[in-house]
């Protein structure tokens, strides 16, 4: 089996969290590959996993910036701003990686996509490719409540 992991976002924590499962699969004879933003590739290779870059170039700040007719994503300063912020932030990350995850999955022949609770680009790519998606929930983050904003950011990918 070929398992493509996606270390979502720009925090090394997502690479560290998927490390044990990815390593266990590899030690069991499966092929694994970990996709991440370029700024995260050192965290992936640093724990001994093979890395491939998705969305080359985008960083935390460039994703939050206004682009493609979408406004900048502003950090929340009040509790009622948190869900819109999270939905737009994770949705925009997912949009940035969707095409690359689809292309890598096809070229490499991935049998399954695995990501954490913020790996929405991987989940939608897996559904697009009609391969299984596994959500490895490693964090205590409640992902409910921001779907409306996530769907707004990922409207094009969801339409596919």
N, C-alpha and C positions, 0 to 999 in steps of 0.2 A: 504494500500500500504506500502511496505517496501522500504525505500530509503537508499541506502548505499552512504554516502558522502566520498570523499577522500580529506583530507587536504594535498595537495601535497607539497613535499619539506621539508625543514628544518627551515622555518620561521613561527613563530606563526601567522603572518599576514594571512596566508591561512586559519587557523582555525577561526580566528576572522571574516574573510570575509564571510565564509559559515554559521556562527552562526545564523544570523537572519532567513535565509531561512530554515535551519534545525529545528530551534525552531518553526517557523510558521507551518511547516508540522507536527511536533510533537503535537503542540497545536490544530491542526485540526484533530487529531485522528490517524495519521499515525505513523508507527514505523520508527525510524531513528537510524542509527549507523554511527559513524565517524571513518574511517580508517586513520591512520597516522603512520609515523615513530615513533619509541619509544621515541626519544628525543622531540617529539611534543605532546605526550599524555597528559602531564600536562596542556598544553595550551587548549586542547580540553575539558578535564574534568573541568578545571578552569572556563570555560564559561557555565558549566552545561550540557554538552552533553556527551552521552555515547561513550566511546572510545574503539577501538580495534587496536592492533599493527600489522602493516605489515612490512615485511622486517626487522625483529628484528635484531638489531645490527648495520646495516649500518648507518653511519653518513655522514655529509657533506664531511669530509676529506677522509673517506674510500671509498666513491663513486667516488671521484675524482682521487683516487690512481689507479695505473696500476693494472689490474687483468684480469683473464680469457683471456689472450693474447691481451688485449686492453691496449693502452698506457694511461698514466696519462692524466687527463684533466687539462690543464694549464690555469690559469687566463689570460684573454686577456689584453695586454698592448697597443695594437694598434687597431684602429677602425675596420680594416679588419679581426681581430681575434674574434670579438664579436659574429657574427652569428655561426661560427663553435663551439665556446665555449658553447653558449646557446643550440644549437642543441644536442651536445654530453652530456652536463650536464642534460638537461631535459629528453633526451632519456635514459640515464643510470639510472636515477631515475625511469623512467617508467618501465624499464626492471627489476629493483629490486622489484617492487611491483606487477607486473602483475600476477604471480602465486598465491600470497596470496589473491589478489582481486578476482580472479576467484574462489579460494577455499572458501573464506568467502561468496561470493555471492551465490554460490551453497548451502553451508551448512545452511546459514541463510534464503535463499529464497528471495534474493533481487529482486525487480521488476524494479528498475531503479538504475543507477549509476550516481552520480553528482560530478563534480570536476571543478576547475577553469581552466584557460587557460594553465596552465602547467601540468595538470593532464592527460598526454598522456597514462600512464599505465591504468588508469580507462577507458578512451575512447576505447582503444584497447581491454581491458577485456570485456567491454559491447558488443562490436561487436562480439567477440569470443563467448560470451554467448547468443547472439541474444536477448538482452534486451536493452531498451532505454538508451541512454546516454544524459545527460544534461550538457552543458558547462555553468557554472555560471561565466561569465567574470566579475570579480570584480576589475581587475587592468587595468592600462593604457598601459600595455605591448603589443607591436606589435609582434604577434607570427608568422608573415610571414617572410620568408627569411632564416629560419634554417631547413626547412624540410629535405633537403638532408642529413644533419648531424644527425638529429633525426632518420631518417629511417635507417641510417647506424648502430646506436646504438641499435635500436629495430628490427633489421632484423629477428631475431628468433621469436619474438612475432608476428610480422606482417605476417610471413609465416604461423603461426597457424590460 
